[in-house]
Amino acid sequence: MNNRRRLIGTVTSAKMPKTVSVEVSRTYQHPLYHKVVRGSKIYKAHDELNCHVGDKVRIVESAPLSRTKHWIVEEILKVEVREEDDLSQISEGEQA
């Protein structure tokens, strides 16, 4: 394997063509107070695999593809399963 960084996160937005927003969460211990803190960051990633919102994906570092896009979706780890009721509620919410 190569030395590129790989991160695992959840797709939060797939509204742009061939681009998804992936939220990567991490936990770390605060250096002074020693409390476990949860943090997250959103990365823009190039998507050739046609990801959907809620999918768990692995992204890999790459050369810059645009001003904000420096990651590529390498693999879909878990597909978010939606039922027909969910899709109708989403479409009703957009129309209202």
C-alpha positions in Angstrom: 0.0 0.0 0.0 1.0 3.6 -0.4 1.5 6.2 2.4 -1.7 8.2 1.7 -3.9 9.0 4.7 -7.2 7.1 4.8 -10.2 8.2 6.9 -13.6 6.6 7.5 -16.7 8.8 7.7 -20.4 9.3 6.9 -21.7 11.0 3.8 -23.6 14.1 4.9 -24.4 15.7 1.5 -24.4 14.5 -2.1 -26.0 17.4 -3.8 -22.9 18.4 -5.9 -22.1 16.5 -9.1 -19.4 13.9 -8.5 -18.6 15.4 -5.0 -19.8 14.4 -1.6 -19.3 15.9 1.9 -18.0 13.3 4.4 -18.1 13.9 8.1 -15.2 12.2 10.0 -15.6 12.0 13.8 -12.8 11.4 16.2 -12.4 11.3 20.0 -9.4 12.6 21.8 -8.4 13.5 25.4 -8.2 17.2 26.2 -4.5 18.0 26.9 -5.2 20.0 30.1 -8.5 18.8 31.5 -8.1 15.1 30.4 -11.7 14.9 29.5 -12.6 12.8 26.4 -13.8 15.2 23.7 -15.6 14.4 20.5 -14.8 16.3 17.4 -15.7 16.1 13.8 -14.6 17.6 10.5 -16.2 17.7 7.1 -14.1 16.8 4.0 -15.1 17.2 0.3 -14.4 14.1 -1.6 -14.5 13.1 -5.3 -17.2 10.5 -5.8 -17.2 8.0 -8.8 -19.0 5.3 -6.8 -22.4 7.2 -6.6 -22.6 7.5 -2.8 -25.8 8.6 -1.0 -26.5 10.4 2.2 -25.9 8.2 5.2 -23.4 5.8 3.5 -20.3 4.9 5.5 -17.3 5.4 3.2 -13.5 5.3 3.2 -11.8 8.3 1.7 -8.2 8.6 0.6 -5.9 11.6 0.3 -5.1 12.8 -3.2 -3.6 15.6 -5.1 -5.8 18.7 -5.2 -8.8 18.2 -7.6 -10.3 21.7 -7.0 -10.0 24.5 -4.5 -11.7 22.5 -1.7 -11.5 18.9 -2.9 -8.4 16.9 -1.8 -9.9 13.5 -1.1 -11.3 10.6 -3.2 -14.0 8.1 -2.1 -12.1 4.8 -2.2 -14.8 2.4 -1.0 -18.3 2.3 0.3 -18.2 0.3 3.6 -21.9 0.3 4.5 -24.9 1.4 2.4 -27.6 3.3 4.2 -30.8 1.4 3.6 -33.9 3.6 3.1 -37.5 2.5 3.1 -40.2 3.8 0.9 -41.8 5.7 3.8 -38.6 7.6 4.4 -38.3 8.6 0.7 -41.9 9.9 0.6 -41.4 11.9 3.8 -38.2 13.5 2.4 -40.0 14.5 -0.8 -42.9 15.9 1.1 -40.5 17.9 3.2 -38.9 19.4 0.1 -42.2 20.4 -1.4 -43.5 22.2 1.8 
